[in-house]
Amino acid sequence: MRHCYLYLYISSAIIMKLLLDIKDSKAEFMMELLSSFSFVKAETLSPAKAQFLKELKASAEEVVLAKEGKIQLQSARDFLNEL
C-alpha cells in the first residue's frame, strides 16, 4: 500500500490536502492520472511520514474534542509524573 499526499490548487492558493492509501498495483496509474491535472501536485510519502500525518490529525481532533468539553486531556504534570 502506498501513501500519496495531494495538494489541490485553485489559482495560487492551496485549497485542500488529501492523504490517500492506494494499492501498490494501482499506485503508478493514480500518480500518472493525478499528475496530469495542472491544479494537482502529488507526491509519494514514506510509510513513516504517512503514519506521522495520521497521528498528527488524530491529535488535532483530540484537541478539538477537549475544547468542546467532550473529553478531558491528561495534564502535563501527570504525564511527566508517569515518566
Beta strands, then each sheet from edge to edge (+ up, - down):
strand 1: 2-10
strand 2: 13-22
strand 3: 40-45
sheet 1: 2+ 1- 3+
end
